[in-house]
Amino acid sequence: MTLEELDTAQSENGFVEGDTKDFTWVVNNTGAGSLNQVVAYLDAIATLNADINAHATNTNDGQTYNVWYRYTGAGKIQPLVGTGAAADLGEAGEGLFIEQLVGSDKLNVEFIDDAGDTLTYPFQVTNTVTVGTGAVADTNAWVHCFFRDGADNAIGGGDDFNSSGAVTVATPDATDVKSDLSTLTQSVTEFYRTATEVLFVFDHTGDTVGGSAGENKYVVFECEGDGGVTAAKTIWQITNASPTISVSCVPGVETNV
């Protein structure tokens, strides 16, 4: 993890307030650290009497530029560049962006870009589905998540679950939530797995694949194997009541082999 002042501002997208927002400063969060880890890093570099700017041609002393974030009235982290003086909290034209935040961390941060605009992320829900070690060990096992009520979020029609036009759930970056477990990445992204779980992010604010934006939507998650485990199906509703949802979809052990 490093802090860098760029020669040319980089553009970021995906905000409620619009896309293509520019930032001169960036936290290179290459390890996909959590927001708490980023804050701890910014606290640490603010105490250093040394250059904390990772850019080869830009130099900044940690104890001079010693304010890298503040808390908003809503308790969110607001990254900024400043010297600590009340009149200089956030330098004009120098926004600070944190790369590779995922899931609920995006709901707890509020950015200010180079233009001075305040930016927030849509309400995104991280869904954690326990599939079990047996499914992960089955080299033929797969998972697939559908909208129960199709593209119009209403029961009835040719695109409801279990119909020929069934609609697949997608993550905010437009990745379909379907994959063989053996090939699904274990790196933290918007759709990945661990040793026993499958996790995917859903944009409650902006999703229009399964109905209108901002609607609560039912999804059907299937996990099926071939040789190690059988099949399982779980249904739940994604709402904006919580940024995290945990469910179980563990197929039984295959005995007919």
N, C-alpha and C positions, 0 to 999 in steps of 0.2 A: 504494500500500500504506500503510495507517494502522493504528495501535493505538488501541483505544477501550474505555473502561470504560462499560458500559451502565447506565442507571437500573434497568432490569428485565432480569433474566437471559434469554438466549435459549436455546432448546432445540435440541439436535442429536441426530441418529439414526445408525444404521448400525454401531454398535459390537458387538463380540462379547459384551460384558457386558450388552447390552440397549439399548433405545431410550429417547428422551426424557430426555436428560441436559442439565443446565443449566450455563451458563457466563456469568459476569458480564463477563469481558474477552474481546475478540475481535481478531484480526488480520484486518482487512478486505482480503483478498487478491484484490482485484477483477480483477487482471490474470492470475490463475491462475499466480502465480510458483511456482517449485519450492521444496522445503523448504530447500535451500541458500540460495536467495535470501531466504527469510523469516528464516533465522538471521542472514544478513548484515545485514538490516534491523534486527533486534532488537539486534545488536551495536552498530550505528551509533547508534541512539537512546539507548542506555545511556550514551553519552559526552556527551550534550547537557545543558548547563545551561539548560534551557528546557522549556516545557510540551510533552510528547510525547503527550498524550491528545487524540485527535481529537474527543472528545465536547464539545459546546458548553458544557456547564455543569460539567464535571469537569476538574480541573487536576492534573497530576502532573509533577514535574521528573524529567528523564531520569537525572540523577546521584543522585537520592534512591532512586528505584525502578529500580535498575540491574541487576537480575537477572530475565531473562525466560525463561530455559530452563536446563536442566542435562542431562547425559548419564546415562542409566540404566546399570546394570551390563551390559546387553546391547548398549550402544552406541547406543540410541535417543535421539532428542531428546524431552525432557519439558518442554513449556511450563509456566511458572509465574510467579507474581507475588511479588517479594520485594525486600528492601532490601540484600541482600548479606551480612547477618549470619547466622551459622550457625543461629541459633535462629529465623530469620524467612525461611526459604526456602519460600515458598508461603503466602500469607496465608489464614487460615481463611475459607471461604465465597467465595473468589474464584478460580474456575478460568479458564484462558486457552485459548481455542480458535482454531485457524488454519483459515480458510475456504478452500475450493476447492483442496485438495490432491488430486492424482489419481495413479493408478497405483502404482508402487513406493514413492513418497513416503509413502503411507499406512502402509506396513509399517515405516517408520523413525521413527514418532512414537508417543508414548504420552501421553495426556492425563490430567489430574486435574480433575474437575469441581467444582462448588461444594460438593458433599456430601463431597468428599475421596476419591471413588472413582477408581481407576485404570482407564482405558479404552483398549482397543486395537481396531484395525480387523482384519477378516478378511483372510486371504491372498488378495490379488487379483493377477491376472496380466494385464499389458499385452501384447496380441498385436499385432504390427506386420506387416502384410501388404503387400508390394510388389506393386502392380498395374501400374505403369509410366505414363509420360506419355501413351501412346497411349490407354489406357483412360480416363484422366481427360479427355482431349481429345474423346473420343467422347461426344456429348451424349445418346446413348441407352444408354450403358453402365450396368450395375447390379451390385451385389454382394449376396450372401446367404450366411449362415453357418448350417449345420444341425448338430445332434448326429447323428453317424453311427449310433448305436445307440438312438435314440429316447429316450423319457421314462424307461425303466427301465435305461438304460445296459447293455443286453444285446442281442446280435445275435439278430435274428428278431422279427417282429412287424409290425403295421400302421403303426408310426410310425417305422421306421428311415428313414435317408436314401433318397431316390428312391422313397418310397412316398407314398400319398395323405395320410397323416397325419404326414409328416415334421415334426420339432420344430425350431423356430428357436432359435438361441442368443440369450440375452438378457444385457444388462449388469447390474451391481448395482442400477441405478436402474430396471430393468425395461424398458429400451429394446431392441427387437428389432434384431439385427445384420443389417439388410437395408435397402437404400436405392439410389436412383439416385445415381450419383456426382456428377451435376451439381447435385443439391440437398443432398448431404451436407455438413454444416457443416464449416468449416475452423477453427472455434474449438476450443480444447482442452476436450473433454468426455469422457464415457466411450465415445463412438463418434463418430469424426470422420476427416477425411482431410487429407493434405498434397498437394503437387504430384504425388507418385508413390506414396503409401502410404495404406492404410486402417488405422486403429488402433482397437482396442476393448478394454475392460477386462472380465475375467471373474472372478467371485467363486468361487474354488476352495473356500473354507471353507463358504460358505452356499448355493451353487446347488443347487436341487432340481428344476429344470426338466428337466435331462437325466440324472436319477438321484439317488442319495442325496448328501447334503452331504458334502464332503470327498473324494469319489471322483475319480480321474483319468478324464478323458473325452475321447474322440476327437471331433473336429469336422471338417466338410467345408465348405470355403470356395469359393464359385463367383464368378467375375467374367466377365461376358459383355457384349459390345457389339453394335452394329447399325449398320454403315457405316464404322466406323473400326478396330475390332478384332473378333476372333472370340470364342472362349470358352476359359476355363481353370478348372481345379479342383485344389485342394490339400487334403490330409488331414494332420492332425497331432494329437498328444495333448497336452492341457493338464494339467500336473501342478503340484505345489507345489515342484518342484526349483529353480525360478528365478522371480522376479517379472516376467521379460520373456521373450518368445518372438518370434523373427523368422522369417518364412517368405516364399516368393515365389509369386505367383499371377498371372503376366503373360500375358495373352492375346496371340496373334499378330496381325499386321497383316491386316486384311480385304482380300482381293484380288478377291473375287467381288462387285463392286458395279456 
